[in-house]
Amino acid sequence: MASSILHITNGDSTTQVLNKLNFNGSIITWREMLCEGKTSIDVGSENFWKTRFDFLKSSYKVSKKTFIDYTLKEYRNLCNQKQQDEIVLWFEYDLFCQVNMLAVISWLKRYRKGRKISLVCSGEIEGKKGLFGLGQLTNTELKEHYNKRVVLTQDDIEYADYIWQLYCSDSPLRLETVHQYNPMSPFVYLEAAIKAHIQRFPSIKNGLNKIENSILETANQQHFKNKNELVGSILASQEVYGFGDTQYFNKLQQLKKLFTSFDPVKLSKMGKKVLNDQVNYYGQIRSDFSYLGGSKKYSYLYINNTNKLLKITS
C-alpha cells in the first residue's frame, strides 16, 4: 500500500499551487503570523489561541468570526488528520515563515510523535541571484524542491522546538547566539531570520527598530503620492521579513506622528530628526502591550555597533 502524505503549507497561495499540480495527499494551510504579537509555547492550546486572538483583535481588528472561520477551523482540520505516514512542511526563508515553521514543528513533536516529517523550504535557487518564495518558483522548480525535501531527524525536531521555546520566552537574549549550537542544521535560513528578529527591538540610537527606520528612510529618499505607493516600494525591497502590506500599513499607523501627510507622503520635522538620530523617540512610541514572541518589545534595546541586545532594568 502506498504511503499517505499530509502537506502543511505556509499560506493559501501555496495551497492553490499544490492543488493545481495535483500533489498526492491532503493539504492543510497554516494561517497565522506568529512573528507578530505575543506567543506562548503551547501551540494549539486554549491559552495559545486566546493570546493570539487578543493580539489580532487589538492590532488588526480581526473579528471572532473571521478568526474562527479562517484560522481555527483549519487548525481543527489539522487535528483530525491523524493517519498519514509522512508530513511535508512547505515554508519559505523569511522571518514570517520561519517562526510559523518552528511553531508547527513544535506542535508535531507533541501530537504526531514518530511520524516522518520533511521540509520543503524555498530561498536560494541554483543559477539564480536572490531569494525566492514558493509562489515565485516555476512548476518544475517546485517539483524539484519537493523531490529534494529534507527529512528531519529527531534532533532537528528537538532543535526547532527548543528555538520555538526561546522565541516564546520572556527574554530574547539566548536567541542571539543559538545558531552556534547546531551548525549542521537543515534550517539553513533560520540564522538570518533570528538576526532579523533581534533587530526588531528598538535601537539605542533613536528608539525605532530596523523596520521602522527603513520605513522612514524609504519615505525620505523618494517621492510617493500616497501610502499605497510607499508600502509597495517597501514590499519590493524587503527580503528577510516576509511581511504583507497589512503589516506595513499597521506600522505606518504607529508612526503617523512622524509624518505631516500621507497624501503625498511627507516626513515631519520630528520624523527627519528621528531618522537622523538627533532625537530618540523611544519614550513616545513605547508600549507595555507590544510583544515580539514572549518578550516585551520595549524591555530591550538593540545596540547597533555590537549587534547585541541590552535588557532595560525597570
ABEGO torsion letter per residue (X at the ends): XBBBBBBBBAEAAAAAAAAAAGBBEBBBBBBBBAABEBBBABBGBAAAAAAAAAAAAAAAGBBAAAAAAAAAAAAAAAAABAABABBBBBBBABAAAAAAAAAAAAAAAAABBGBBBBBBBBEBBBGBBEBBBAAABBAAAAAAAAAABBBBBAAAAAAAAAAAAAAABABAAAAAAAAAABAABABAAAAAAAAAAAAABBBAAAGBBAAAAAAAAAAAABBBABAAAAAAAAAAABAAAGBBAAAAAAAAAAAAAABABAOBBBBBAAAAAAAAGABBAAAAABBAABBBEABBAAABBBBAAAGBBBBBBX
